[in-house]
Amino acid sequence: MLSYREIRADLDHQAGENSLRIAHSVAADPTVLAGFTTSDGARTIAPVAESVRQATSATFVVVTDLQGVRYSHPDPALIGTSLLHDPGENPAAVLSGGSYVGVQHGSLGRSMRAKVPVRDAAGRVIGMVSVGTLEKTVGTELHSRLPSTFVPPLLALALAVVGTLLLARRIKRQTYGLEPAEITAMLEQREAMLHSIAEGVITLDLDGCITLVNDEAQRLLDLDREHVVGRSLVEVAPEGRVRDVLIGRVPGRDEIVLFGHRILVVNHMAVEVRGRRIGAVITLRDRTELEALLRELDDTRTLADALRAQEHEFANRLHVIAGLIELGRYDDAVEVVNRASAQNQRLAARLVDGVSEPILSALLLGKVAVAAERGVELVVTTTGEIPGDLDNPEGLVTVLGNLIDNAVESVVHAGTGGRVEVAITTAATELTITVHDSGPGVDESLTEEIFRHGFTTKAARDGRRRGLGLALAGQEVRRRGGWIRVSNAAGALFTVMIPLTEPAAAQAVRS
């Protein structure tokens, strides 16, 4: 609508300017000026005015004298009549020497016209020229311009509408038909869920770069979300098995990795949308406390099995003693009782004297019983006294327990019988533990690999994962600033050196 009005106003202005030029041209025409000096000016002026009207786009060219009598008009019947009687006509200003451009209602209808005075050689006003174009003529031109004026914008508008519809359809398809408010709600829900769940989540793009890290993943992997998002996971993850599992190089579900003091369960899953891979999702669960509980449960079960075996053994001894008493061989019965009691008391006394830490003493007594139940002789010797105020004795339980379990397993798989020797030596500044078994030993090429998590030469038993015990032992030793090594000497020989803290070292020296 605004464009229509602007075009109409422009056409009116052009018509007015064109009429003004024509009027000035007619007013200065010598033939027209000469006609004013004759007795019958209309005969001279009318042909000139008509020829000008036909040669231009003007609807009428009217020439009058000072009394408004027409010397020319498109309607010959009006020649010789005065226009002063026409409604709306007021030529006084023009006859006074001025000019006029505007819209008026004349004898032919409403028109855009221009009026200028006719002057003689002396400059006196002797008449007036009125040139105009009817509004319907301007309207006709306007209508002829409408297609070229409005079709391109309308066509552009139609194309814009079609493009908008296609774009909206594509966006709808990409957003699964969700509205903006629904997308906002889903994003808020996703953020709330990801950062509140107790499972770590990391998302990767096709290039392996991190696109999202939630709060739990930050905590488990000690990451700084602001500095890792956008970086490659290979750059962020530590070298070794942790990185291999996180980037998916190690296949499988619920892979267990060691990271610092934590035991993590990791899953690396590819993500596909509409059959096209878009990246991967990594989930992490902290299994540290659960794994510790499982190991305590295993130790308890093993000890329970050993106690049941000893129950049968003691039942058999009681039967022997009861039989000897019934036979009246009282001295032999006393000797059997003393021999069994002395053996157990010597072992307990030796451990209590050499190991002040009760947790370690209990562990060794339990392992002796378990080994005996499995047909393996476990011999424990101590040199010096293990301090009773060791830093985190449960960590030493992890080291010693895993080494003994590994040695017993090796002896059992080698065949019936066998021997495991455990030596604990306490010096002024360090604690040394050696575990020597009579098994087949360790392949020389694997002496470093066996302390890497996930490595094992044994088959899984009862669905249990293997390859974690020695890795935990090695991790604990390194955490304490020590070292652990393995060599072959008629079987496998594991050696552990752990520096003592200052209070513990002082107690060891006093002992």
Residue, then its C-alpha position, 0 to 999 in steps of 0.5 A: m500500500l505504501s509503494y502504491r501511494e509513493i508511485r501515485a505521488d511520483l506520477d502526479h509530480q511527473a505529470g505536474e512538471n511535464s504540464l508546467r514545461i509544456a505550458h511555458s513552451v506554449a506561452a513562449d510560442p511566437t504564433v501564440l503571441a501573434g494570435f493575441t494581436t489579431s481580431d480572431g485569435a482562436r483561429t491562430i492559436a487553436p491549431v498550435a495548441e491542438s498540435v502541441r496537445q497531440a504531440t505530448s501526453a497532455t490531455f488539454v492545452v487551453v489558452t485564454d486572454l485576460q478575461g478567461v475567454r478560451y482561444s483553444h480547447p480539446d472540445p471546439a464547442l468550448i472555444g470562445t467561452s470563459l473558464l471563469h464560470d467553471p467551478g474551482e477556477n481562480p486564474a487571478a494569481v496566474l493573470s497577475g504574473g504567477s504560476y500554478v501547479g496542482v490538482q483542479h476540477g475543470s470542464l473535462g474532469r479532475s486533472m493535474r494541471a499547470k498554469v503560466p501567464v502569457r506575456d507580450a514583448a513588453g513583459r505585460v501579462i496578456g493571457m494564460v496557458s493551462v495544460g493538464t492531464l486527467e487523473k484517469t490518464v495518470g491512473t491508467e499509467l499507474h495500472s500499467r506500471l503495477p505489474s513491473t512494480f509489484v510482480p518482482p517484490l511479490l515473486a521475491l515474497a513468494l520465494a521467501v515464503v517457500g524458502t521459509l517453509l522448506l527451512a522450517r521443514r528441514i529444521k523440524r526434521q533435524t529437531y524431530g518436530l520439537e518446538p523451541a520451548e520443547i527444545t529448551a525444556m529438554l536442554e534444561q532437563r539434560e543439563a540437570m540430569l547429566h550434572s546430578i547423576a552419580e555416574g561420569v559421562i563424557t561425550l566425543d565427536l567424530d574426531g575424538c574431541i570432548t564435547l561434554v564432561n559432567d561433574e562426576a567425570q570431572r571428579l573421577l578423572d581430575l579434569d577441568r571442564e573449562h580446559v578440556v572441552g574441545r580438546s582431543l581425549v588422547e591429549v587429556a587422558p593419561e597414557g596406558r590402559v586408562r587411555d586405551v579404554l577411554i578412547g575405545r582401543v580396548p573393546g568390551r563392556d564394563e572394563i575396569v581401570l585403575f586411575g590414581h587410588r580409584i577403581l573405575v568401570v568404563n564403557h565406551m559406546a559409539v553413538e549413531v543417529r539415523g544410521r550415521r555415527i556422530g561420536a561416542v559416549i563414555t560412562l564411568r562408575d566409581r567401584t573403589e569401595l565396592e571392589a574393596l568390599l568384594r575382596e574382603l568378602d572373598d577373603t572371608r569366604t576363603l577363610a571360612d572355607a579354611l575354617r571348615a576344613q580345619e573343623h574336619e581336621f580337628a574333628n578327626r584329631l578328636h576322634v583319634i584322641a577319643g580312641l586313644i583314651e578308650l584304649g587307655r593310652y593316655d600318654d599318647a593322647v596327651e602327646v597328640v594334643n600337645r603336638a597340635s597345640a604347640q605347632n599353632q602356638r609357635l606360629a601365632a607367637r612368632l607372628v605376634d612377636g615380629v608383627s606388631e600390627p594386628i591387622l597384618s598378623a591376622l592376615l598372615l594367620g588366615k593365609v597360612a590356614v587357607a594355604a594349608e587347606r589347599g595343600v600348600e605350605l606357607v612359611v612366614t619369617t620376620t626379621g626385626e619388628i614391623p611397627g604397629d603405627l604403620d601409615n594405612p596398614e590396610g594398604l599393606v594388607t592389599v600388597l601382602g594379601n595379593l602377593i600371597d594369593n598370587a603365589v598360592e595360585s601359582v603353586v596350586h596350578a603347578g600340581t599337588g603340594g608346594r611351598v610359599e615362603v614369605a619373609i618380612t624384614t624391617a630395617a632402619t628406614e625401609l620395610t622389605i617383603t619377599v614372597h617366593d613360591s615353588g611354582p613355574g615362575v614368570d616368563e622373563s619377557l613379562t616381568e614388567e607387564i604383570f603389574r599392568h592392570g588387565f594383564t593376566t596369564k590365568a583364566a577367569r574363575d566364577g565370572r570374576r575379572r582377573g589382572l587386578g590384584l598385582a596392579l593394585a599391589g603395584q599401585e599401593v607400593r608406588r603410592r608409598g614411594g617404594w618399588i616392586r619387582v619380580s624375578n625367577a629363582a626356582g619359582a617366582l620371587f616378588t620383592v617389595m621395598i617400602p620406605l618407612t615414615e619417620p615415627a615408624a622408622a624410629q620404632a623399628v630402630r628401638s626394636 
